[in-house]
Amino acid sequence: MRCPSVVLIDDEIMGDDTAADLGKKVSLSSSGVSFEKAAKNDTASDGEAIVLGSRRSTKWKRVRVATFGDGTGADNENQIYFENRESGQTQWERPDDYFSSDDEAISGHEHHADHVDIKTQEAFDEVDIFNFDRRNDFEFIYQKLNELSALVQSVGTEEEWKLLIEQTNYKLPRHIFGCLIRGVDLSSGEEPEGGVNHGLSEKDEVLLASIRTIAAQNMILFSKLDSSVWVLIIDYFDESHLTNFFNLLPKCLMNAIHGPPKSFSDGVDVEQEQLIWLMLIEDAFFYCNGNSKLGELDSCDMKAICDALFECLEVAAQDCFLQCGKSLVAFNLQFSSAIVQKCSQKGTMASHLCEVVLHLLNEEAYGEKYNPQAALNALKVFEGLLATTDTSECVYTNDVNVLIDVIIREVSNLPPLAELRASYLNVLHLLLLNSEWGINGRHKRKEIYAMIKDVSGQGKEAMGVHCIVAVEDLLEDCLDMLEP
C-alpha cells in the first residue's frame, strides 16, 4: 500500500506509518483544519495550552488519525492517540494528566456559547472583511482573508464563531465563497468583460491565485465549524456562480499538480496546494450529496473534476493520494456514472482508485476506527464498478481478493442488525456475478459459503429487512458458484 495513515496534529497535517516517527510535516496552519484557541494578544509556547487567557502546561499532545477533510469536527476517541512531548511515548488511552484548551477539567464548566464575546466581535470588526470600497484591491483582499483565518484560530471559541456566522445569516461564508469564485468584483457577482483574468498584470494573477487558495482554506474552516455551510451556499447562489465554482475546481487542482504554487503565503508548497483543493472538493460534494441543484448545472463540467482527480491519483505523493481517494469517494456519491465511465476508458489507471478506496475501507472504516458512513460511501464506489461485467474488469484480481477478505471480516464481525452488513453483501453479490472471481480460483469460496450460511441461520428477526433481501438475492444467483 502506497499511502500511510495521515495524522492531524494541532495546526499541522503529517503523514506517517507510526506514531513515534512523524515524518514529513505539511503545514496547513491557515487552512482552518484544527483549532488551538488562544486569547487575543496571547500566545502559547510549545507544551502549553491557553484557555481564554489563562495558561496551563501539558506534556501531552493529542493526535487525530486520518481525519483531515472529515469536516465533522467531532472528537472520536477511537481516532485519537496521545503523544508525550518529552519522551515520545504514545498511547491510545487518554492520560490522566492530559488536558486541552476546551477541557472541562480546566474551564471548570461546560461552555455553550449563547452569545459572541465582545472581544471576539471587536476583533472580527477590526478585520473589516466586508469593505466594499476596496473590493477590487487584490492585496487588501488577500491580507484580510489571511487575517480572518488567523483570527478564527486564535480568538474566541468554535461555538462563538459558529454563532457569529449564524447571526449574520451566513454572510461571512457567502462572502468568502464570492472571493473564491470571482476574485475581482466581490459584491455584484458580475465578471469583468473578457473574464476574471482579463487584463491582469502578472502580480495580480499571482495575487488572484493566492486569494483563491486562502479563500478555499477558509471555506474548509467554515464547513468544519458548521456542516450546513455548503448546503446553504448551494441554495443561495445562482446557477452561474455555482458553475463558476465547480468549473474552477479542476483548473486550480491541475495548477497545483503541474505548476509551482502561486501564493504569497510563507511555507506553502505544491503538496499543500493540492491538499487544499482536494479537501475543498471533498467538502463540496460530501456536504451537498443529494442536492438536486448540482445535477441541474448544465454548463458545469463534472467530467473535468473527475479527470483531474484521476490524474492526481497517478502523480500524488502519499498524503495527497489518500486525500484524493476521499475526494473521489465524495464525488462518487452524486456522480458515480462519471467515475464508472472514466474507469472504462482505455488507459485509465483504475487500479489506483481501487487501491485507495480499499485502503479507506480497510483502514479507516474498520475496528476501533469504525465509521459506518465512511464504509458505506467507499462501498458505493465498488457498487458502481462491479455493476456490469464490462466495468468489473476495472477491479483487478488482487483487489477482488482483498475486497472479499474485507467483506468476510466485516459481515462476520458486525452486529446482526447492522444495516451496513447488507451493503457488504450487496457488493459481494455483484462481485461474484460480474467479476472474474469464478474463473480465477474462487478465492475464499468455503469461507464465503460458511459466512452466508451463518448469517442466514440467525433468523429473520435478528437479520433485519435489508440483510434478509441481500442474502436471498445472493443465494438465488450465486449458490451454484459457492457450493462444493
C-alpha positions in Angstrom: 0.0 0.0 0.0 1.5 3.3 -1.0 -0.5 5.6 1.3 0.3 5.6 5.0 -2.1 6.8 7.7 -2.4 10.6 8.0 -2.4 12.4 11.3 -3.7 15.8 12.2 -1.7 17.4 15.0 -2.7 20.8 16.2 -2.3 23.1 13.1 -0.3 20.5 11.1 -1.1 17.6 8.8 1.5 14.9 8.8 1.9 11.6 7.0 3.4 8.6 8.8 3.2 4.9 9.4 4.0 5.2 13.1 3.1 7.5 16.0 6.7 7.9 17.1 8.2 8.8 13.8 6.1 11.6 12.4 7.9 12.0 9.0 7.5 15.0 6.7 5.5 17.9 8.0 3.0 19.6 5.8 1.8 22.8 7.5 -1.7 24.0 6.9 -1.8 26.5 9.7 -4.1 28.8 7.9 -6.5 26.2 6.5 -8.7 26.0 9.5 -8.5 22.3 9.8 -7.9 22.5 13.5 -8.5 24.9 16.3 -6.0 25.7 19.1 -7.7 28.6 20.8 -5.9 31.4 22.5 -6.9 34.8 23.9 -6.2 37.9 21.8 -2.6 39.1 22.1 -1.7 35.9 24.0 0.4 33.1 22.7 1.4 29.7 23.8 4.9 28.2 23.7 5.3 24.5 22.9 3.8 22.4 25.6 1.3 25.0 26.8 -2.4 25.3 26.3 -4.3 28.6 26.5 -7.9 28.8 27.6 -9.5 32.2 27.3 -6.4 34.0 28.6 -5.3 31.5 31.3 -2.3 29.4 30.7 -1.6 25.8 31.8 1.2 23.5 30.7 0.7 19.9 29.4 3.2 17.4 28.3 0.8 15.5 26.1 -0.2 16.2 22.5 -3.4 14.8 21.1 -3.1 13.3 17.6 -6.0 12.5 15.4 -5.5 9.8 12.8 -6.6 10.2 9.2 -9.3 12.8 9.8 -8.4 15.8 7.7 -11.2 16.7 5.2 -13.7 14.8 7.5 -15.3 18.1 8.3 -17.3 16.9 11.2 -15.2 18.4 14.0 -16.3 15.5 16.3 -13.9 14.1 18.8 -13.9 10.3 18.4 -11.7 8.8 20.9 -11.1 5.8 18.7 -9.5 8.0 16.1 -7.1 9.7 18.6 -3.9 8.8 20.3 -1.7 10.8 22.7 2.0 11.5 22.4 4.2 12.6 25.2 6.1 15.7 24.1 9.1 14.9 26.3 9.6 11.2 25.8 7.8 10.5 22.5 5.7 7.8 24.2 2.4 7.2 22.5 -0.8 5.6 23.8 -4.4 5.2 22.8 -5.9 5.8 26.3 -6.3 9.4 27.5 -3.6 10.1 30.0 -4.8 11.2 33.5 -2.7 14.4 33.3 -3.8 15.4 29.8 -6.0 18.4 29.2 -6.9 20.5 26.2 -7.9 24.1 25.7 -11.6 23.2 25.8 -11.3 20.7 28.6 -14.0 20.9 31.2 -11.3 20.0 33.8 -9.6 23.3 33.1 -12.5 25.6 32.5 -14.5 24.2 35.4 -17.7 24.3 33.5 -19.2 23.2 30.2 -19.2 26.1 27.7 -22.0 26.5 25.3 -21.9 29.9 23.6 -25.3 31.7 23.6 -23.6 35.0 22.5 -20.5 36.2 20.8 -18.0 37.6 23.3 -17.4 41.3 22.8 -13.6 40.8 22.3 -14.3 38.3 19.6 -16.8 40.6 17.9 -14.5 43.6 18.1 -11.6 41.6 16.7 -13.7 40.5 13.8 -14.9 44.0 13.2 -11.3 45.2 13.0 -10.6 42.8 10.2 -13.0 44.8 8.0 -13.6 41.8 5.7 -16.7 43.4 4.1 -15.0 46.6 3.0 -17.0 47.5 -0.2 -14.8 50.4 -1.3 -11.7 48.1 -1.6 -13.5 45.1 -3.2 -11.1 45.2 -6.2 -7.9 45.8 -4.2 -6.2 42.4 -4.5 -3.6 43.0 -1.9 -6.2 44.2 0.6 -8.4 41.2 0.0 -5.6 38.8 0.4 -4.4 40.4 3.6 -7.9 40.4 5.1 -8.5 36.7 4.2 -5.3 35.8 6.0 -6.2 37.9 9.0 -9.6 36.3 9.2 -8.1 32.8 9.0 -5.6 33.6 11.8 -8.3 35.3 13.9 -10.7 32.4 13.8 -8.0 30.1 15.0 -6.7 32.4 17.8 -9.6 34.3 19.2 -12.9 33.1 20.7 -14.3 29.6 20.6 -15.7 27.4 17.9 -19.2 27.9 19.3 -18.8 31.7 19.2 -17.6 31.7 15.6 -20.4 29.4 14.6 -22.9 31.7 16.3 -21.4 34.7 14.6 -21.8 33.1 11.3 -25.4 32.2 12.0 -26.3 35.6 13.4 -25.2 37.3 10.1 -27.3 34.9 8.1 -24.1 33.2 6.8 -22.9 36.4 5.2 -19.3 35.5 6.1 -19.0 32.2 4.3 -21.1 33.6 1.4 -18.6 36.5 1.1 -15.6 34.1 1.2 -17.2 32.0 -1.5 -17.6 35.1 -3.6 -13.9 35.8 -3.2 -13.2 32.3 -4.3 -15.3 32.3 -7.5 -14.9 35.9 -8.6 -11.7 37.4 -7.3 -12.3 40.8 -8.9 -15.8 42.2 -8.3 -16.7 40.7 -4.9 -20.0 42.3 -4.5 -22.0 42.4 -7.7 -21.3 38.9 -8.9 -20.6 40.2 -12.4 -17.5 39.0 -14.2 -15.5 41.8 -15.9 -15.6 41.9 -19.6 -13.2 39.4 -21.0 -13.3 37.1 -18.0 -12.0 37.3 -14.5 -8.3 37.2 -15.6 -8.7 39.6 -18.5 -6.0 42.3 -18.5 -4.4 41.3 -15.2 -0.8 42.0 -14.5 1.4 39.1 -13.6 1.5 40.3 -10.0 -2.4 40.5 -9.9 -2.6 37.0 -11.4 -0.4 35.7 -8.5 -2.5 37.6 -6.0 -5.7 36.2 -7.5 -4.4 32.7 -7.2 -3.4 33.4 -3.6 -6.8 34.9 -2.9 -8.5 31.7 -4.2 -6.2 29.5 -2.1 -6.7 31.3 1.1 -10.5 31.6 0.4 -10.5 27.8 -0.2 -8.8 27.3 3.2 -11.4 29.5 4.9 -14.2 27.5 3.3 -12.7 24.3 4.7 -12.6 26.0 8.1 -16.2 27.2 7.9 -17.5 23.8 6.9 -15.7 22.3 9.9 -17.4 24.9 12.1 -20.8 24.3 10.6 -21.6 21.4 8.3 -24.7 23.2 6.9 -22.5 25.9 5.3 -22.2 24.1 1.9 -25.9 23.3 1.7 -26.7 27.0 2.3 -24.1 28.0 -0.3 -25.6 25.8 -2.9 -29.1 27.1 -2.2 -28.1 30.8 -2.0 -26.0 31.2 -5.2 -27.5 31.0 -8.7 -26.5 28.7 -11.4 -23.9 30.9 -13.0 -22.0 31.3 -9.7 -22.1 27.6 -8.9 -21.0 26.8 -12.4 -18.0 29.1 -12.0 -17.1 27.4 -8.8 -17.3 23.8 -10.0 -15.5 24.7 -13.2 -12.8 26.4 -11.2 -12.1 23.4 -9.0 -10.3 21.2 -11.7 -8.3 24.1 -13.0 -7.0 25.0 -9.6 -6.2 21.4 -8.8 -4.4 20.9 -12.1 -2.4 24.1 -11.5 -1.4 22.7 -8.1 -0.4 19.4 -9.6 1.7 20.7 -12.5 2.8 24.2 -11.6 4.7 25.9 -8.8 2.4 27.3 -6.1 1.1 30.8 -6.9 0.9 32.1 -3.4 2.5 34.8 -1.2 2.0 32.6 1.9 5.1 31.5 3.8 5.7 27.8 3.6 3.1 26.9 1.0 4.4 24.2 -1.3 2.9 22.1 -4.2 1.7 19.4 -1.9 -0.1 21.8 0.3 -1.8 23.4 -2.6 -3.0 20.0 -3.8 -4.3 19.2 -0.3 -6.3 22.4 0.0 -8.1 21.9 -3.3 -8.7 18.2 -2.7 -10.1 18.9 0.7 -12.4 21.6 -0.8 -13.6 19.1 -3.4 -14.4 16.5 -0.8 -16.3 19.0 1.4 -18.3 20.4 -1.5 -19.5 17.0 -2.7 -19.9 15.3 0.7 -22.0 18.0 2.3 -24.1 18.6 -0.9 -24.8 15.0 -1.5 -28.4 14.6 -2.6 -28.9 18.3 -3.6 -30.7 18.2 -6.9 -29.3 21.6 -7.8 -25.9 20.1 -8.6 -27.4 17.9 -11.2 -29.1 20.8 -12.9 -25.9 22.7 -13.6 -25.9 22.0 -17.3 -22.9 24.2 -18.1 -20.8 22.6 -15.3 -18.1 20.2 -16.5 -18.2 17.5 -13.8 -16.2 15.2 -16.1 -13.3 17.7 -15.8 -13.3 17.3 -12.0 -13.3 13.5 -12.4 -10.4 13.7 -14.9 -8.4 16.0 -12.6 -8.9 13.7 -9.6 -7.8 10.6 -11.5 -4.7 12.5 -12.8 -3.9 13.5 -9.2 -4.1 9.8 -8.2 -1.4 8.9 -10.7 1.1 11.6 -9.6 0.2 12.4 -6.0 2.5 11.9 -3.0 1.4 9.8 -0.2 -0.8 12.3 1.8 -2.4 13.7 -1.3 -3.1 10.2 -2.7 -5.2 9.3 0.4 -7.0 12.7 0.3 -7.6 12.3 -3.4 -9.3 9.0 -2.6 -11.6 10.7 -0.1 -12.4 13.3 -2.7 -13.3 10.7 -5.3 -15.5 8.8 -2.8 -17.4 12.1 -2.1 -17.7 12.9 -5.8 -19.0 9.4 -6.4 -21.9 10.0 -4.1 -23.7 12.0 -6.8 -21.7 11.4 -10.0 -20.9 7.7 -9.9 -21.6 7.4 -13.6 -18.7 9.8 -14.4 -16.3 7.6 -12.4 -17.5 4.4 -14.0 -17.2 6.0 -17.4 -13.7 7.2 -16.6 -12.6 3.7 -15.4 -14.0 2.2 -18.6 -11.8 4.3 -20.8 -8.7 2.8 -22.2 -5.5 3.8 -20.4 -7.2 4.9 -17.2 -5.4 3.6 -14.1 -8.5 2.3 -12.4 -6.2 0.2 -10.2 -5.2 3.4 -8.3 -8.8 4.1 -7.5 -9.4 0.6 -6.2 -6.2 0.7 -4.2 -7.0 3.9 -2.4 -10.7 3.0 -1.8 -9.7 -0.3 -0.4 -7.3 1.5 1.9 -10.1 3.7 3.1 -12.4 0.7 3.6 -9.8 -1.5 5.2 -8.0 1.0 7.4 -10.4 3.9 8.2 -13.7 2.1 8.5 -12.6 -0.9 10.5 -12.1 -1.9 14.1 -11.6 0.8 16.7 -11.7 3.5 14.0 -15.0 2.1 12.7 -17.0 4.6 10.8 -20.1 3.1 9.2 -20.8 6.2 6.9 -17.2 6.1 5.6 -17.5 2.4 4.9 -20.9 2.8 3.2 -19.5 5.6 1.0 -16.5 3.6 0.0 -18.7 0.6 -0.8 -20.7 2.7 -3.2 -17.6 3.1 -5.4 -17.4 -0.7 -5.8 -21.1 -1.0 -6.3 -20.6 1.2 -9.4 -17.5 -0.6 -10.7 -19.0 -4.1 -10.2 -22.4 -3.3 -11.6 -21.7 -4.9 -15.0 -19.2 -7.4 -16.4 -17.6 -4.8 -18.5 -16.9 -2.3 -15.7 -15.9 -5.0 -13.3 -12.8 -5.6 -15.4 -11.5 -2.4 -13.8 -11.2 -4.3 -10.5 -8.1 -6.5 -10.8 -7.9 -10.0 -9.3 -5.8 -8.9 -6.4 -8.2 -6.1 -5.5 -11.1 -8.6 -5.8 -9.4 -10.9 -3.3 -8.7 -8.1 -0.8 -12.3 -6.9 -1.1 -13.5 -10.4 -0.4 -11.3 -10.6 2.7 -12.7 -7.3 4.0 -16.3 -8.4 3.3 -15.9 -11.7 5.2 -14.4 -10.0 8.1 -16.9 -7.2 8.4 -20.1 -9.3 7.8 -18.8 -11.8 10.4 -18.0 -9.0 13.0 -20.8 -6.5 12.5 -23.8 -6.8 14.8 -26.7 -8.8 13.3 -29.0 -5.8 12.9 -26.3 -3.5 11.4 -27.7 -2.4 8.0 -24.1 -2.0 6.8 -23.9 -5.8 6.6 -26.5 -5.6 3.8 -24.2 -3.2 1.8 -21.3 -5.6 2.1 -23.4 -8.5 1.0 -24.7 -6.5 -2.0 -21.2 -5.7 -3.1 -20.3 -9.4 -2.7 -23.3 -10.3 -4.8 -22.2 -8.0 -7.6 -18.6 -9.3 -7.3 -19.5 -12.9 -7.6 -21.8 -12.3 -10.5 -19.8 -9.9 -12.7 -16.1 -10.2 -11.9 -13.7 -13.0 -12.9 -13.7 -14.4 -9.4 -15.3 -17.7 -10.7 -12.5 -18.3 -13.2 -9.6 -17.1 -11.1 -9.5 -19.7 -8.3 -12.7 -18.7 -6.4 -10.8 -17.0 -3.6 -12.1 -17.9 -0.1 -15.1 -19.9 -1.6 -15.5 -22.0 1.6 -15.3 -19.0 3.9 -17.9 -17.1 1.8 -20.3 -20.1 1.8 -19.9 -20.6 5.6 -20.4 -16.8 6.2 -23.7 -16.8 4.2 -24.9 -19.9 6.0 -24.1 -18.3 9.3 -25.9 -15.1 8.5 -29.0 -16.8 7.1 -29.1 -19.1 10.1 -29.5 -16.2 12.5 -33.2 -15.9 11.8 -35.2 -13.1 10.2 -35.8 -11.2 13.4 -32.1 -11.0 14.0 -31.0 -10.2 10.4 -33.1 -7.1 9.6 -35.0 -6.5 6.4 -32.1 -5.2 4.3 -29.9 -8.1 5.2 -32.7 -10.7 4.5 -33.1 -9.3 1.0 -29.4 -9.2 0.4 -28.9 -12.9 1.5 -31.9 -14.1 -0.5 -30.6 -12.4 -3.7 -27.2 -13.8 -3.1 -28.3 -17.3 -2.6 -30.7 -17.2 -5.6 -28.0 -16.0 -8.1 -24.7 -17.4 -6.7 -25.4 -20.6 -4.7 -24.2 -22.8 -7.5 -20.8 -21.0 -7.6 -20.4 -21.3 -3.8 -21.4 -24.9 -3.2 -18.6 -27.5 -3.2 
